[in-house]
C-alpha cells in the first residue's frame, strides 16, 4: 500500500481550482484555503468539468479520488502537506505575506510551488526563512487538462528539490518544463505576450476583429503548433534544406517593420470598449461554463488524436497511463472486471451517443485486458505470438453518451487449443447492461501468420480461467 499524499491549495480561483482538480483526480487528498465566501461553489463547478473531461483522456481508470477538505485557516490547510500550491493574485507583496505564513506552518519536507505567471523565484524567496522550499510551478488553464507546468528554480533551490518537484508533477500526468534561467514571465508567457501585443494593435488599428484574429490562429498555425511547436514547424517550412534554408529565406524579414513588439497600445476606454464589444459579438451567446465545456471537449478530442499517434502531448498521456493501476483482477469464480473508464467525447456521433463501432472498441480493449492477464500482452507479441479476433457478435441494448462511466465484465467461455472465446457485458454506473458481445479469437504465429498452439504458460493461465468461469457461462453467449 502506498501512503496517502496530501496537497494544499491556497487560492481556489480558475488556476487554484484547476490544480485542486488535477491532484484530487489523481488520488491525492487535497486541503484548500480561500477566504472568498464563494470559493466552495466555484471549485465545485470546476470539479464538475474536470471529472467529466480528464478521465476521457485515458483508456483505463484513474486512481480513486482523494479526500477534499475546505479549511478555515491557511495553517490547517498546509499541515502535513507534501505539496503546497500558492495561486494568489499577481501582487508580490501579497505573495510574500502568504509564502511567509506558509513557511511558519508547513512541514520542512513540503515543496511550495507558486503559480505566478511573471515573478521570478528569487523575487518570491526574498525575506523567507526557508527560501529553498519555494519555486515557481506555473501551469496553464485548464490545469486539469493541459499538462505543461514551468518549473523555475533559483540558485537557492537544490537539485534534489527540483527533481522531487518534477517527479511529483509527472506522477499526476503533468509535463514539468524546468526553466534553466530565471527570467520575467518564464518561457511560454513571453511567447504569448508577443502574440497578445500584436493582436491588440491589429484591433486598435482596425485591421482585424477579435473573431478574425482567433480564426487566423485556430484555422492556421494553431493547428500546427499543437503538434509541433514553433521551431519544428519552421524546420519543415525550410523544405529538404531544413532550418538553415528557412532562416536564410525568411530571416531578412525580421528587419522589416512587421511587428510592434516593443510598443504597447494604450488600453484607452475606447479600445477596451471595442475589444469587449467584439468579444461579446463573437462569444456572448454562450455562458462561461458553456465555453469551458466546449473548450474541454475540443481539447480532449485533439489530445486523444495525438495520443493515437503517440505524438507530442499524446506520448505523455500514453506514458502516464502505463503508471496507473492495472485493471482486470477479480476473485476466482467471478467475471473479470476488464474495463473501467469514461466514454470520451470523440466516441460520440451526430445523435450525441456512443457510435456503434466504439462498442466493438470497448470489447476489443476488454479482450486485450484478458490477454495481458494470461501473459499474452506486449512482451508475448514481441516474442512473435498473439491472438487475432476472427468473429464478434454485438447486441446493442441502450445508448451511452460522452462522460458516462462504463465498465465491462468478461467471462472466458472457451479456452482450449487455438481458440479463445469471450463473453462481454458493457454496464453503466447504475448496473444497466448497455451491450453484450461474444468474441472469438484464434492464437497465431506472427511469423507465419497462421494459427498455432499457445505457449505452455499462456495455455496454463487460460485453462485456470476457463475452470474458474465454468459456472458463469451463459446459455446464450451473446446474452
C-alpha positions as CSV (number, residue, x, y, z in Angstrom):
1,X,0.0,0.0,0.0
2,X,1.2,3.5,-0.8
3,X,0.9,6.1,1.9
4,X,-1.8,8.8,1.1
5,X,-0.3,12.0,-0.2
6,X,-1.7,15.5,0.6
7,X,-1.7,18.7,-1.5
8,X,-2.6,22.1,0.0
9,X,-4.2,24.6,-2.5
10,X,-4.1,28.2,-1.4
11,X,-6.5,30.2,-3.6
12,X,-9.4,28.5,-5.3
13,X,-9.8,30.6,-8.4
14,X,-9.5,29.4,-12.0
15,X,-5.9,28.3,-11.6
16,X,-6.1,27.1,-8.0
17,X,-9.3,25.2,-8.7
18,X,-7.6,23.5,-11.7
19,X,-4.6,22.5,-9.5
20,X,-7.0,21.1,-7.0
21,X,-8.8,19.0,-9.6
22,X,-5.6,17.7,-11.1
23,X,-4.3,16.5,-7.7
24,X,-7.7,15.2,-6.4
25,X,-8.5,13.2,-9.6
26,X,-5.0,11.6,-9.4
27,X,-5.7,10.2,-6.0
28,X,-4.2,12.9,-3.7
29,X,-6.0,14.2,-0.7
30,X,-6.5,18.0,-1.1
31,X,-6.9,20.7,1.5
32,X,-7.9,24.1,0.2
33,X,-7.9,27.5,1.8
34,X,-9.5,30.5,0.1
35,X,-11.2,33.4,2.1
36,X,-13.6,34.0,-0.8
37,X,-17.1,33.1,0.5
38,X,-17.9,31.8,-3.0
39,X,-14.8,29.5,-3.2
40,X,-16.6,26.3,-2.5
41,X,-19.2,26.9,-5.2
42,X,-16.6,28.0,-7.8
43,X,-14.4,25.0,-7.0
44,X,-17.4,22.7,-7.2
45,X,-18.2,23.9,-10.7
46,X,-14.6,23.4,-11.8
47,X,-14.7,19.9,-10.4
48,X,-17.8,19.1,-12.4
49,X,-15.9,19.9,-15.7
50,X,-12.7,18.2,-14.5
51,X,-14.5,15.0,-13.5
52,X,-16.1,14.8,-16.9
53,X,-13.0,15.8,-19.1
54,X,-9.8,14.4,-17.5
55,X,-10.9,10.7,-17.4
56,X,-11.9,10.9,-21.1
57,X,-8.2,11.1,-22.0
58,X,-7.4,7.6,-20.6
59,X,-8.3,4.1,-21.7
60,X,-8.0,3.0,-18.0
61,X,-9.5,4.1,-14.7
62,X,-7.8,7.0,-12.9
63,X,-6.9,6.4,-9.2
64,X,-9.7,6.6,-6.7
65,X,-10.4,10.2,-5.9
66,X,-8.7,11.7,-2.9
67,X,-10.5,13.4,0.0
68,X,-11.3,17.1,-0.4
69,X,-11.3,19.3,2.7
70,X,-12.2,23.1,2.8
71,X,-10.2,24.7,5.6
72,X,-10.9,27.8,7.7
73,X,-7.2,28.8,8.0
74,X,-4.0,28.5,6.0
75,X,-2.3,26.7,8.9
76,X,-4.9,24.0,8.8
77,X,-4.6,23.6,5.0
78,X,-0.8,23.2,4.9
79,X,-0.5,20.9,7.9
80,X,1.2,17.6,6.9
81,X,1.1,18.6,3.2
82,X,3.6,17.1,0.7
83,X,2.9,19.8,-1.9
84,X,1.7,23.3,-1.4
85,X,0.5,25.4,-4.3
86,X,0.0,29.1,-3.9
87,X,-2.3,30.7,-6.5
88,X,-2.9,34.2,-5.2
89,X,-3.4,37.3,-7.4
90,X,-0.2,38.6,-9.1
91,X,0.8,41.0,-6.3
92,X,4.3,40.5,-5.0
93,X,3.6,41.9,-1.5
94,X,0.6,39.6,-1.2
95,X,2.6,36.6,-2.3
96,X,5.4,37.5,0.2
97,X,2.9,37.6,3.0
98,X,1.3,34.2,2.1
99,X,4.6,32.4,1.5
100,X,6.0,33.6,4.8
101,X,2.8,32.4,6.5
102,X,3.2,29.0,4.8
103,X,6.8,28.8,6.0
104,X,5.6,29.2,9.6
105,X,3.2,26.3,9.4
106,X,4.3,23.9,6.6
107,X,6.3,20.7,7.1
108,X,10.0,21.1,6.3
109,X,9.8,18.5,3.7
110,X,6.9,20.2,1.8
111,X,7.5,21.6,-1.7
112,X,6.0,25.0,-2.1
113,X,5.0,26.0,-5.7
114,X,3.8,29.3,-6.9
115,X,1.5,29.7,-9.9
116,X,2.9,33.1,-10.7
117,X,3.0,33.8,-14.4
118,X,5.5,36.6,-14.1
119,X,7.6,36.8,-11.0
120,X,10.9,35.1,-10.7
121,X,11.6,32.6,-7.8
122,X,14.3,34.8,-6.4
123,X,11.7,37.6,-6.0
124,X,9.3,35.3,-4.3
125,X,12.0,33.9,-1.9
126,X,13.0,37.4,-0.6
127,X,13.0,37.5,3.3
128,X,11.8,33.9,3.6
129,X,13.2,31.7,6.4
130,X,13.3,28.7,4.1
131,X,13.7,30.1,0.5
132,X,14.9,26.8,-0.9
133,X,11.5,25.2,-0.4
134,X,9.8,27.7,-2.7
135,X,9.9,27.6,-6.5
136,X,7.8,28.6,-9.4
137,X,5.3,26.0,-10.7
138,X,3.4,27.9,-13.4
139,X,0.6,25.9,-15.1
140,X,-1.8,26.6,-18.0
141,X,-5.6,26.8,-17.9
142,X,-7.3,24.4,-17.7
143,X,-4.8,22.9,-15.3
144,X,-6.7,19.6,-15.0
145,X,-6.2,19.0,-18.8
146,X,-3.2,20.9,-20.1
147,X,0.0,19.1,-18.8
148,X,2.6,21.9,-19.2
149,X,4.0,23.4,-15.9
150,X,7.0,25.6,-16.0
151,X,9.2,24.7,-13.0
152,X,11.5,27.7,-12.4
153,X,14.1,27.3,-9.6
154,X,16.6,29.9,-8.3
155,X,20.2,29.4,-7.0
156,X,18.6,28.7,-3.6
157,X,16.8,25.6,-4.7
158,X,18.7,22.4,-4.5
159,X,18.8,20.0,-7.5
160,X,17.2,17.4,-5.2
161,X,14.2,19.7,-4.6
162,X,13.8,20.5,-8.3
163,X,13.9,16.8,-9.2
164,X,11.5,15.8,-6.5
165,X,9.1,18.5,-7.6
166,X,9.3,17.3,-11.2
167,X,8.7,13.7,-10.1
168,X,5.6,14.7,-8.3
169,X,4.3,16.6,-11.2
170,X,4.9,13.7,-13.6
171,X,3.1,11.4,-11.3
172,X,-0.1,13.4,-11.8
173,X,0.3,13.4,-15.5
174,X,1.9,16.8,-16.0
175,X,4.9,17.8,-18.1
176,X,7.4,19.7,-15.9
177,X,9.5,22.0,-18.1
178,X,12.4,23.0,-15.9
179,X,13.5,26.5,-17.0
180,X,17.3,26.8,-17.0
181,X,17.5,30.5,-16.2
182,X,15.3,32.9,-14.2
183,X,13.5,35.4,-16.4
184,X,10.4,37.5,-16.0
185,X,7.3,35.7,-17.3
186,X,9.4,32.5,-17.9
187,X,9.1,31.0,-21.4
188,X,5.5,30.4,-22.5
189,X,4.0,33.7,-21.3
190,X,6.7,35.6,-23.0
191,X,5.7,34.0,-26.3
192,X,2.0,34.5,-25.5
193,X,2.7,38.2,-24.6
194,X,4.2,38.8,-28.0
195,X,1.2,37.4,-29.8
196,X,-1.2,39.3,-27.4
197,X,0.6,42.6,-28.1
198,X,0.3,42.2,-31.9
199,X,-3.4,41.2,-31.5
200,X,-4.1,44.4,-29.6
201,X,-2.5,46.5,-32.2
202,X,-4.5,44.8,-35.0
203,X,-7.7,45.5,-33.2
204,X,-6.7,49.1,-32.3
205,X,-5.7,49.9,-35.9
206,X,-8.9,48.4,-37.3
207,X,-7.0,45.7,-39.2
208,X,-9.0,42.8,-37.7
209,X,-11.6,42.0,-35.1
210,X,-11.2,39.7,-32.2
211,X,-13.0,36.9,-34.1
212,X,-10.9,37.3,-37.2
213,X,-7.7,37.1,-35.1
214,X,-8.9,34.0,-33.4
215,X,-9.8,32.5,-36.8
216,X,-6.3,33.2,-38.0
217,X,-4.9,31.1,-35.2
218,X,-7.4,28.2,-34.9
219,X,-7.7,27.6,-38.7
220,X,-4.0,28.0,-39.4
221,X,-0.8,27.9,-37.4
222,X,-2.5,27.0,-34.1
223,X,-3.2,23.5,-35.5
224,X,0.5,23.1,-36.4
225,X,1.7,24.4,-33.0
226,X,-0.4,21.9,-31.1
227,X,1.6,19.0,-32.5
228,X,5.0,20.5,-33.5
229,X,5.5,23.8,-31.7
230,X,7.3,26.6,-33.4
231,X,10.8,25.5,-34.4
232,X,9.9,22.1,-35.8
233,X,7.1,23.8,-37.8
234,X,9.6,26.2,-39.4
235,X,12.1,23.4,-40.0
236,X,9.5,21.8,-42.3
237,X,8.9,25.2,-43.9
238,X,12.5,25.1,-45.0
239,X,11.9,22.1,-47.1
240,X,14.6,19.5,-47.7
241,X,17.3,22.0,-46.8
242,X,15.9,22.3,-43.3
243,X,16.2,25.1,-40.8
244,X,19.3,26.8,-42.3
245,X,17.4,27.3,-45.6
246,X,14.3,28.7,-43.7
247,X,16.4,31.2,-41.8
248,X,18.2,32.3,-44.9
249,X,15.0,32.7,-46.8
250,X,12.8,34.4,-44.1
251,X,15.5,35.8,-41.7
252,X,15.7,39.2,-43.5
253,X,12.0,39.7,-42.8
254,X,12.9,40.2,-39.1
255,X,14.4,43.5,-40.1
256,X,11.2,44.7,-41.7
257,X,8.6,46.7,-39.8
258,X,6.1,43.8,-39.5
259,X,5.7,44.0,-35.7
260,X,5.1,46.4,-32.9
261,X,6.6,44.2,-30.2
262,X,8.5,47.0,-28.5
263,X,5.4,49.2,-28.3
264,X,2.2,48.6,-26.5
265,X,-1.1,50.2,-27.4
266,X,-2.6,52.2,-24.6
267,X,-5.6,50.5,-23.2
268,X,-7.9,53.5,-23.5
269,X,-11.6,53.3,-22.6
270,X,-12.4,53.4,-26.3
271,X,-10.1,50.4,-27.1
272,X,-11.4,48.4,-24.1
273,X,-15.0,49.0,-25.2
274,X,-14.1,48.0,-28.8
275,X,-12.5,44.7,-27.7
276,X,-15.3,43.9,-25.2
277,X,-18.0,44.6,-27.8
278,X,-16.3,42.5,-30.5
279,X,-15.7,39.7,-27.9
280,X,-19.4,39.8,-26.9
281,X,-20.4,39.6,-30.6
282,X,-18.1,36.7,-31.1
283,X,-18.9,34.5,-28.0
284,X,-21.6,36.3,-25.9
285,X,-24.3,33.8,-26.9
286,X,-22.6,31.2,-24.6
287,X,-22.0,31.3,-20.8
288,X,-18.5,31.0,-19.4
289,X,-19.4,27.4,-18.2
290,X,-20.6,26.5,-21.7
291,X,-17.4,27.9,-23.3
292,X,-15.4,25.9,-20.7
293,X,-17.2,22.7,-21.6
294,X,-16.7,23.4,-25.4
295,X,-13.0,24.1,-24.7
296,X,-12.6,21.0,-22.7
297,X,-14.3,18.7,-25.2
298,X,-12.2,20.1,-28.1
299,X,-9.0,19.7,-26.1
300,X,-9.9,16.1,-25.2
301,X,-10.5,15.3,-28.9
302,X,-7.3,17.0,-30.0
303,X,-5.2,15.3,-27.3
304,X,-6.8,11.9,-27.9
305,X,-6.0,12.2,-31.6
306,X,-2.3,12.9,-30.7
307,X,-2.5,10.0,-28.2
308,X,-3.4,7.6,-31.0
309,X,-0.3,8.8,-32.9
310,X,1.9,8.7,-29.8
311,X,3.0,12.2,-30.6
312,X,3.5,15.4,-28.6
313,X,1.1,15.5,-25.6
314,X,-0.3,12.1,-26.7
315,X,3.0,10.4,-25.9
316,X,2.9,12.0,-22.4
317,X,-0.6,10.6,-21.9
318,X,0.4,7.2,-23.0
319,X,3.4,7.2,-20.7
320,X,1.3,8.3,-17.7
321,X,-1.4,5.8,-18.5
322,X,1.1,3.0,-18.0
323,X,1.8,4.2,-14.5
324,X,-1.9,3.9,-13.4
325,X,-3.1,0.9,-11.5
326,X,-3.8,-2.1,-13.8
327,X,-7.3,-3.4,-14.3
328,X,-8.7,-6.9,-14.8
329,X,-8.2,-8.6,-11.4
330,X,-11.1,-10.2,-9.7
331,X,-12.0,-13.1,-7.4
332,X,-12.0,-16.6,-8.7
333,X,-15.4,-17.7,-9.9
334,X,-16.4,-14.1,-10.7
335,X,-16.4,-12.3,-14.1
336,X,-13.2,-10.4,-14.9
337,X,-13.6,-6.6,-14.5
338,X,-11.7,-5.8,-17.7
339,X,-12.6,-2.2,-18.4
340,X,-13.5,0.7,-16.2
341,X,-13.4,4.1,-17.9
342,X,-15.3,7.2,-19.1
343,X,-16.9,7.5,-22.6
344,X,-14.7,10.1,-24.4
345,X,-16.2,12.9,-26.4
346,X,-14.6,11.7,-29.7
347,X,-16.6,8.4,-29.4
348,X,-19.9,10.1,-30.0
349,X,-21.8,10.6,-33.3
350,X,-24.3,13.1,-34.7
351,X,-27.0,11.7,-32.5
352,X,-24.9,12.6,-29.4
353,X,-24.5,9.0,-28.3
354,X,-21.6,6.5,-28.5
355,X,-21.1,5.2,-32.0
356,X,-21.8,1.5,-32.6
357,X,-18.2,1.0,-33.7
358,X,-17.0,2.1,-30.3
359,X,-18.9,-0.8,-28.6
360,X,-16.6,-3.0,-30.6
361,X,-13.6,-0.9,-29.5
362,X,-14.6,-1.4,-25.8
363,X,-14.9,-5.2,-26.2
364,X,-11.6,-5.3,-28.1
365,X,-9.9,-3.4,-25.2
366,X,-11.6,-5.9,-22.8
367,X,-10.0,-8.7,-24.8
368,X,-6.6,-7.0,-24.5
369,X,-7.0,-6.9,-20.8
370,X,-7.7,-10.6,-20.7
371,X,-4.7,-11.3,-22.9
372,X,-2.5,-9.3,-20.6
373,X,-3.9,-11.2,-17.6
374,X,-2.9,-14.6,-19.1
375,X,0.6,-13.4,-20.1
376,X,-0.2,-12.7,-23.8
377,X,0.5,-9.0,-23.7
378,X,3.1,-6.7,-25.2
379,X,6.1,-9.0,-24.4
380,X,4.3,-12.0,-25.9
381,X,3.6,-10.1,-29.1
382,X,7.2,-9.0,-29.2
383,X,8.1,-12.7,-29.0
384,X,6.2,-13.4,-32.1
385,X,2.7,-14.6,-31.0
386,X,-0.7,-13.2,-30.5
387,X,-4.5,-13.8,-30.6
388,X,-6.4,-12.4,-33.6
389,X,-10.2,-11.7,-33.4
390,X,-12.0,-13.7,-36.1
391,X,-15.6,-13.2,-35.1
392,X,-17.6,-10.7,-33.0
393,X,-21.3,-10.6,-32.3
394,X,-22.7,-7.5,-30.5
395,X,-26.1,-6.8,-29.1
396,X,-26.9,-3.0,-28.6
397,X,-29.3,-2.6,-25.7
398,X,-29.1,1.0,-24.6
399,X,-27.4,4.2,-25.6
400,X,-24.4,5.9,-23.9
401,X,-23.2,9.5,-24.0
402,X,-19.9,11.3,-23.6
403,X,-18.8,11.5,-20.0
404,X,-20.7,8.3,-18.9
405,X,-18.8,6.0,-16.6
406,X,-18.7,2.4,-18.0
407,X,-17.3,-0.9,-17.1
408,X,-17.0,-4.3,-18.8
409,X,-17.4,-7.7,-17.2
410,X,-15.8,-10.6,-19.2
411,X,-16.3,-14.3,-18.9
412,X,-13.9,-16.8,-20.6
413,X,-16.4,-19.3,-22.2
414,X,-13.8,-21.3,-24.2
415,X,-10.1,-21.7,-24.0
416,X,-8.8,-24.9,-25.5
417,X,-6.3,-25.4,-28.2
418,X,-6.0,-22.4,-30.5
419,X,-9.4,-21.0,-29.6
420,X,-10.3,-18.3,-27.1
421,X,-13.9,-17.2,-26.7
422,X,-15.0,-14.3,-24.5
423,X,-18.4,-13.2,-23.4
424,X,-18.6,-9.4,-22.5
425,X,-21.2,-7.3,-20.8
426,X,-20.9,-3.5,-21.0
427,X,-22.5,-1.9,-18.0
428,X,-23.3,1.7,-16.9
429,X,-22.7,3.2,-13.5
430,X,-26.1,2.0,-12.2
431,X,-25.6,-1.6,-13.4
432,X,-27.7,-1.2,-16.6
433,X,-26.5,-3.5,-19.4
434,X,-25.9,-1.3,-22.4
435,X,-24.5,-4.0,-24.7
436,X,-23.3,-7.6,-24.8
437,X,-20.7,-9.2,-27.0
438,X,-19.4,-12.6,-28.0
439,X,-15.8,-12.6,-29.3
440,X,-13.8,-15.5,-30.9
441,X,-10.1,-15.2,-31.1
442,X,-7.5,-17.6,-32.6
443,X,-3.9,-17.9,-31.5
444,X,-1.4,-17.2,-34.3
445,X,2.2,-17.1,-35.1
446,X,3.2,-13.6,-36.2
447,X,6.0,-15.1,-38.3
448,X,3.8,-17.5,-40.3
449,X,0.5,-15.5,-39.9
450,X,-1.1,-18.9,-39.3
451,X,-2.9,-20.5,-36.3
452,X,-0.8,-22.4,-33.8
453,X,-1.0,-23.6,-30.2
454,X,-0.2,-21.1,-27.5
455,X,2.8,-21.4,-25.2
456,X,2.7,-23.5,-22.1
457,X,2.4,-20.6,-19.6
458,X,-0.3,-18.9,-21.6
459,X,-2.2,-22.2,-22.1
460,X,-2.0,-23.0,-18.4
461,X,-3.2,-19.5,-17.3
462,X,-6.1,-19.8,-19.8
463,X,-7.1,-23.2,-18.5
464,X,-7.2,-21.8,-15.0
465,X,-9.6,-19.0,-16.1
466,X,-11.8,-21.5,-18.1
467,X,-12.1,-23.6,-15.0
468,X,-12.9,-20.6,-12.8
469,X,-15.5,-19.3,-15.2
470,X,-17.2,-22.7,-15.9
471,X,-20.1,-21.9,-13.6
472,X,-20.6,-18.5,-15.2
473,X,-21.1,-19.5,-18.8
474,X,-24.4,-18.1,-20.2
475,X,-26.8,-20.2,-22.2
476,X,-26.8,-17.5,-24.8
477,X,-23.1,-16.4,-25.4
478,X,-24.3,-13.0,-26.6
479,X,-26.6,-12.6,-23.6
